[in-house]
Amino acid sequence: MATDNYLYDDAEEEAELEFLRESLEQMDNLADKTTQLLKVFDIRLKNLGRIIAPIYKSTQKLTRLYDNIEITMSSLDDTLLFFNVAKDEADTIRMGPDENELLPYLDSINRLKDASDALKQLDLDSASQSRQEIYELLRIGLGNLSQLFSQWLKQHSGGIDPVAYHSVADVPTFPTDTEKLLSMLATYLNLVNDEVSYDLKLTKTYAGIRTRHLQKSLAQFGDMSNGYIRSNSFDGPLPGQNRYSEAASRSNPSEVRFCTIRNEHWYEPGTSPFAQYTVNIVKLFQAERDLVRRIMPTVISEETFLTTADRPFETYIGTGEKMVSFFLNSPLYEVLQALDVYGYLLENDSVFDALLSLRQRHHNGMAKLLSRLQLHLSKSFTALINLIRSPFKDDTMPKQTGGVHELVYNTLTFLAYVIIYKDLLTNIFLPLGDGHWNQGSLQDAPNVSQHASDPSDGLSIFQHYLRDVIEALSHMIEQGGKQMKRPALQFVFLINNHSYLARALRDAMYAGDEHSQSLGLGDLVGRSALGRTESQIDRSRKGYVATWKAVMSSFPAASLSPAEKLNMFNQGLDEMVRSQKTYEIFDSDVRAMLISDATEAVVPDYETFLRQNPDRSPEFTRAMKYTPRDIQRKIGAMLDD
């Protein structure tokens, strides 16, 4: 039974295996057929791809064409709208901008600009006509904005007094909000102006308004400068001078003034109208440059400022040229103002150059002023010492009063002020060389001193010059004494003038150490000059005493009686006192010194004479007009005002 089961199982497995074999063969056949089918299908797909490719390309072209048509239609719609922009914006543009709401107006101009740009691409008569209408509206719109720009500028451009403001930062310009609006408007106008090729002239608009502002602010200084020139200029003869006199006289009236008219109004540093003009024009120019940079676009800010400053600076230079011409024909004391102006110009030359660097003619104008002033100054100091060395002509003779001569007073006061500009003068003197003021003078003249201690040092040269001036002045005093018609008057003149010179040196001596800026005239010329002057005073005092001794010349006469001697003495004393009452001696110390010298010269000898003549005859008693105390009182009162 078991064997039959095993046989049965084998037969069943064989049958299954056979079935599987047949199934696999069928699957192989099916796979082959499927493969063949797929190959056929692949071939057909490839063929289909070749057939469809041209159709796909045509479809892409059609899609692009469609898109282009849509874009064109949309663009055409926009372009058609641009034809209506002029009509849509006309009322807004013509009405002008609202100061409180500027953006809508700017939007209208932007739309006009965009429309103009779009229509520019169309070669159509209708487009050209519309563009003309748009351009006209743009012109009106930009003109209205320009007017608004001008209006805002004018609100704070009426001129100011720059003296009231200490620094550039203090100078008022515009409120912050207005300044921001001006900046925004200027930037917009400059940008749109370039894009639409419209000649707006923004720089000219700004410059026209702010130039008038600067000119109005600076007018006071030009008026003061011109007023000073008018009030201090002179023509024709001086008071008391005959215009038609044929006598030898000075041809230069400014020299006559310096020799004969005591100047009571000396220049104080920094008070020149033109010096103030210089300080304040620099201040306003710096403030204006800063304002321009804040308001105007960078590309035009520099040109705008230069255009704005152009006319005010030309006016300033023109006034400066008038001042220099005035200095050239003025008395020497005006050299002080010329020095001060020269210093201010030098100090601000580099500032002007930085501000106006693009204007060559401005630089040339400043350089010309400096050059003319420097030449005038260098000649003026030579002219002064030459004037002192030859001071006396018919119209410059010293007065017969024995007072301090105007030339002495003016010269010493002038030197005291000149020393203030010591540093400036050392720079002027150095390139001219040591002793340049003596060129043409006789080298053996008594008023020509030794060379400078250091000819390569400007200060040393300046000190040499001052010493020569003092020597020349001392010599001039000696010459002036010889012009006096009375012996006593000659010595009074010498004492008066040498004492004035000595006091000027003494009072300005040891004002500081050698390197101090406060060195006085006495410090600069040295103690030896004072010593020589004091020696001259002593010699003159001896001569003055001798004139008083002459009053008693009758006392030793053996041929005269004592009464006759007294009568002659009385006459001489009265005449001496009467003549000296006309002398001008304003210094109380000099007055006291002269009175003391006269008293000491007369009273002791008079007392001796009285002691030597004890007998009192009636004639002698009648002749004895004065007691010694009377003489002392009479001499003591002779120089009272």
Disulfide bonds with the S-S distance in Angstrom:
none
